[in-house]
């Protein structure tokens, strides 16, 4: 393994950590309808657990309404049950073969609660990025111990890894600010 490999691996790991956080953020309600709110809800249908997006078409015909159209009308009851049991806090309304999810206005208290949960998600992502940094630094130290790197080269690699860490932590903070503003906007 070379220093370039260590840096590339660290960057890819950190990027995955940020991408995962962004994916988690998409599932947080902002007061407007978005298919990401429900597409990963687990539905028990056909004898196994499946994601809602595999069983139905999810659309947003209005800013405050999600419409779920199952591909198979036989799964309507399973999808309704899964939506009621999920933590999204929206009561589904079944209309024949279509399930409507009206998105209620968020209260100020609920908005603050969501912002707190966003902060926790962002901190978890920062911890993952720092863990990736530690892994990269350990790999660089192994290279120095094997004689592949000199002391100066090790310091250079440590500096580069720290720059990557700072860049991805800033990215996490930027995503957090943007999502907090989106949640708090009435």
JOFEN-V673389 format. One line per field, one symbol per residue. ss: DSSP state (A for helix, B for strand, O for the rest). psi: psi as a letter, one per 40 degrees, with the letter a starting at -180 (. if undefined). burial: I if it has 16 or more other C-alpha atoms within 10 Angstrom, else O. A space follows every 50 residues. Layout:
BEGIN
ss: ???
psi: ???
burial: ???
END
This chain:
BEGIN
ss: OOAAAAAAAAAAAAAAAAAAAAAAAAOOOOOOOOAAAOOOOBBBBOOBBB BAAAABBBBBBBOOBBBBBBOOAAAAAAAAAAAAAOOOOOOOBBBOOBBB BBOOOOOAAAAAAAAAAAAAAAAAAAAAAAAAAAAAAAAAAAAAAOOOOO AAAAAAAAAAAAAAAAAAAAAAAAAAAAAAAAAAOO
psi: hiddddddddddddddddddddddddehheeihhdddedehhhhifeihi ideeeihhigdidfhhhhhidhdeedddddddddeiedfhhihhgbeihh ghhihhiddddddddddddddddddddddddddddddddddddddeedii dddddddddddddddddddddddddddddddddeh.
burial: OOIOOIIOOIIOIIIOIIOOIIOOIOIIIIIIIIIIIIIOIIIIIOOOOO IIIOIIOIOIOOOOIIIIIIOOOOIIOOIIOIIOOOOOOIIIOIOOOIII IIIOOIOOOOIOOIIOOIIOIIIOIIOIIIIIIIIIIOIIIOIOOOOOIO OOOIOOIIOOIIOIIOOIIOOIOOIIOOIIOIIIOO
END
